[in-house]
């Protein structure tokens, strides 16, 4: 695997001070956000956050992404740990196709049906960069901040001990209720 790594830099935020590092894998650039005490922790609180430009940046409430990211940043700022910002937009179908999927959702398809109608699997993400990052940073023991069983299953294949799962539950709204139901009922998310 040909990965290009950045240096580690300081990143002061409204939530606290962090360290940041970037990893380039082919045409995708992933980020890690580490608490300042990251290297002294025995158990790393870990969030693998899948990129969601519409939610994370623009505050879309069609999903729960921004709220989950905010919960994770606040949790890591308080308790220490690591966020991997996994740059695979729209479950790795890309921004253009994600907007097309939104359009299909506007006429009644759910998030899975929309991806399938566009010729994709329900989830196109792959996690090899996550494995690389965890090895690079020497992570061996984690508390995972997730609702997604696929991420847990992936982590269980690695040389990493999962101590605890910490849910990242957010309140549904009238725009994301069907999306969250689909994630729960068809994708097995623990909501």
C-alpha positions in Angstrom: 0.0 0.0 0.0 1.5 3.3 -1.1 0.6 5.9 1.6 2.0 9.4 1.9 2.0 10.8 5.5 2.1 14.4 6.7 4.0 15.6 9.7 2.0 16.0 12.9 0.8 19.6 13.6 -1.0 21.4 16.3 -4.7 22.1 15.7 -6.4 24.4 18.3 -10.2 24.2 18.0 -13.3 25.6 19.7 -13.4 22.2 21.5 -9.8 22.2 22.7 -6.3 21.7 21.4 -5.5 18.6 19.2 -2.8 17.2 17.1 -3.6 16.5 13.4 -2.0 14.3 10.8 -2.9 13.5 7.2 -2.6 10.3 5.2 -2.9 10.2 1.4 -4.1 7.0 -0.2 -4.3 7.2 -4.0 -6.7 10.2 -4.6 -8.1 10.3 -1.0 -6.6 12.2 1.9 -7.7 11.1 5.3 -7.1 12.9 8.6 -6.6 12.0 12.2 -7.4 14.2 15.1 -5.5 13.2 18.3 -6.0 14.6 21.8 -2.8 16.1 23.2 -2.6 13.2 25.7 -3.0 10.6 23.0 0.4 9.0 23.5 -0.1 8.5 27.2 -3.4 6.6 27.0 -3.6 2.9 27.5 -7.0 2.6 25.9 -7.7 4.9 23.0 -11.2 6.3 22.5 -11.7 6.0 18.8 -14.2 7.4 16.3 -13.9 6.4 12.7 -16.0 9.1 11.1 -17.0 8.7 7.5 -16.8 12.0 5.6 -20.2 13.8 5.0 -19.6 17.2 3.4 -23.3 18.0 3.4 -23.6 17.3 7.1 -20.2 18.0 8.5 -19.7 21.3 6.7 -23.1 22.6 5.7 -25.0 21.2 8.6 -27.5 19.1 6.7 -30.1 17.5 9.0 -31.0 14.8 6.4 -28.5 12.6 8.3 -26.9 12.3 11.8 -23.3 12.8 10.6 -22.5 16.3 11.9 -24.1 15.5 15.3 -22.1 12.3 15.6 -18.9 14.1 14.7 -19.5 16.9 17.2 -20.3 14.3 19.9 -17.0 12.5 19.1 -14.9 15.7 19.1 -16.3 16.8 22.4 -15.8 13.3 23.9 -12.2 13.1 22.7 -11.5 16.6 23.9 -12.7 15.6 27.4 -11.5 12.0 27.6 -8.6 11.8 25.1 -8.3 9.6 22.0 -8.4 9.7 18.3 -10.8 10.5 15.4 -10.0 9.1 12.0 -11.8 11.3 9.4 -12.3 8.7 6.7 -12.6 10.5 3.4 -15.0 8.2 1.6 -17.9 10.6 0.9 -21.4 9.1 0.6 -20.3 5.6 1.7 -17.6 6.0 -0.9 -19.8 6.8 -3.9 -18.5 10.4 -4.1 -20.1 13.7 -3.8 -21.7 13.9 -7.2 -23.3 10.5 -6.8 -24.4 11.3 -3.2 -26.3 14.3 -4.5 -27.9 12.1 -7.1 -28.8 9.7 -4.3 -30.3 12.6 -2.4 -32.4 13.4 -5.5 -33.7 9.8 -5.5 -34.5 10.0 -1.8 -36.5 13.2 -2.5 -38.9 11.1 -4.6 -39.2 8.3 -2.1 -36.3 5.9 -2.2 -34.4 5.2 1.0 -30.6 5.6 1.3 -30.0 2.0 0.3 -32.4 1.9 -2.6 -30.9 5.2 -3.9 -27.4 3.7 -3.9 -28.6 0.5 -5.6 -30.5 2.5 -8.3 -27.3 4.3 -9.1 -25.5 1.0 -9.6 -23.6 0.9 -6.3 -23.7 -1.4 -3.3 -25.5 -0.1 -0.3 -22.0 0.7 1.2 -18.9 1.0 -1.0 -16.5 1.9 1.8 -13.3 0.0 2.4 -11.1 0.4 5.5 -7.5 -0.5 4.6 -6.4 3.0 5.5 -7.9 2.7 9.0 -5.8 -0.4 9.6 -2.7 1.4 8.3 -3.4 4.4 10.6 -4.0 2.3 13.7 -0.7 0.4 13.1 1.2 3.7 12.3 0.0 5.2 15.6 0.5 2.0 17.6 -3.1 1.6 18.7 -3.7 -1.7 20.4 -6.7 -1.2 22.8 -9.8 0.9 22.0 -13.2 2.1 23.1 -15.0 2.5 19.8 -17.5 5.4 19.4 -19.9 4.0 16.8 -23.4 2.7 16.1 -22.2 0.8 13.0 -21.7 -3.0 13.3 -19.6 -3.1 10.1 -17.0 -0.9 11.6 -16.9 -3.1 14.7 -16.7 -6.3 12.6 -13.8 -4.7 10.6 -11.9 -3.8 13.8 -12.4 -7.3 15.2 -10.3 -8.6 12.2 -7.3 -6.4 13.3 -4.7 -6.8 16.1 -6.8 -4.4 18.2 -8.7 -5.1 21.4 -12.1 -3.6 21.6 -12.8 -2.8 25.3 -16.1 -1.0 25.0 -18.5 0.4 22.4 -19.7 3.9 23.2 -22.9 4.7 21.3 -23.1 8.0 19.3 -26.9 8.4 19.4 -28.5 11.7 18.3 -32.1 12.7 18.4 -34.0 12.1 15.1 -35.8 15.0 13.3 -38.5 15.1 10.6 -35.8 15.1 7.9 -33.6 12.2 9.0 -36.2 9.9 10.7 -36.5 7.6 7.7 -32.8 7.6 7.1 -32.1 6.6 10.7 -34.8 3.9 10.5 -33.2 2.5 7.3 -29.8 2.4 9.1 -31.3 0.6 12.1 -33.7 -1.8 10.3 -31.7 -2.6 7.1 -28.1 -1.9 8.0 -28.2 -3.1 11.6 -27.0 0.1 13.2 -27.4 0.1 17.0 -29.7 3.1 17.4 
